[in-house]
Amino acid sequence: MKLLLRVFADPAAAMSDILDRGSLLFASLAVLAVSFLLTRWEFAFSFYTPLLTLAVVYVPGTLLLSKLIAGLGGGLGSVFQRDYAPLLTCTGMAWTAANLPLLLVAWLVPAPLTLYVIGVAYLYFAVLMVFAVRTVFGTENRIAVAVVALSWIPLLAAAFLAGPLRFLFGWIASPFFLFYAYYFLGGELGNLGAGLRSRQNFHRMLQAAAVNPHDGEAQYQLGLIYQQRRQYTEAVQRFQNAVAIDPTHTDAHFQLGRIAREQGRLPDALAQFQMVLDQDERHSQSEILRELGAMYITVRQYEDARQMLADYVERRAYDPEGLYYYGQALEGLNRLAEARDLYNRAVEADRTAPRYRRRITARWSRLAQKAASRMA
């Protein structure tokens, strides 16, 4: 219940806490309770319809869209097994939080205005779902917004099948079906929650290990979890704890530098990256050179950027991101023919990349094409 109430105050942190401590059973019961109370005020659905719609239509559709747009790792089956229960739990809590105010509205607002309030409630639900998608999948804000904006497509498709679905939902919700489903498919149904349980068990294990004041790796792993959820304040704190325990923890310094660069704290980023460079210039497949080069481009130190990126491209000649940054550095030095060649190489590297990588590298290909066309 505390997690549900926290959704109103701090949805980003609440979604993260739901992944760590939430319950799929509580989220499902909360949806059923709110929908049951809403049906008593003549809302046109059976009390079990919202939960089944979320579980059977909306969440699978959102998973599929996230897979297509964000390029989630693994096949669709593994993504479903890993992320279905976490997303359904967050979605159930979001739906409950968005619809709780409707109970008060049903008492106070005249019937003609109820439809407008319902529209506001579902707009609020969409906002909460942006936080849910971003937290569960670790996507950028723009991708989370795109996924949620398109997530109504499965619902629209289901609307055309309203008659058959109403019959199907009524059949699924019958006590006899639930009994036999639990009896014969209990193990399979239990596996639906495996993704959420595995996340929570891993997080609890790391929290227990982090109690040890000498375990910097546990702090680092917790930092990665918060970084993936885009909770940068918590991530920075964990990475700082890791380097306080072990100043030679190169991975933690590298992630602190990346976060600082993304947040525009360039002196902090330079300090962290310099530590990484001093400890291991080939860290993370030499990506430290690419990060430093990108940072030097930001502050228009193009010659320094060129030196870093030349070494990086020599080691990783088919990374579109590194090739794009190298082209930017050469363009800043007014070496336009060489810059154009680097941009074209970035586009070609994306075209020849494995399919699973192209969802990541496509961004740099688009930027390189724009830069090349600008110089034509």
Secondary structure, 3 states (H helix, E strand, C coil): CHHHHHHHHCHHHHHHHHHHHCCHHHHHHHHHHHHHHHHCCCCCCCCCHHHHHHHHHHHHHHHHHHHHHHCCCCCHHHHHHHHHHHHHHHHHHHHHHHHHHHHHHHHHCCHHHHHHHHHHHHHHHHHHHHHHHHHHHCCCHHHHHHHHHHCHHHHHHHHCCHHHHHHHHHHHCCHHHHHHHHHHHHHHHHHCCHHHHHHHHHHHHHHHHHCCCCCHHHHHHHHHHHHHCCCHHHHHHHHHHHHHHCCCCHHHHHHHHHHHHHCCCHHHHHHHHHHHHHHCCCHHHHHHHHHHHHHHHHCCCHHHHHHHHHHHHHHCCCCHHHHHHHHHHHHHCCCHHHHHHHHHHHHHHHHCCCHHHHHHHHHHHHHHHHHHHHHC
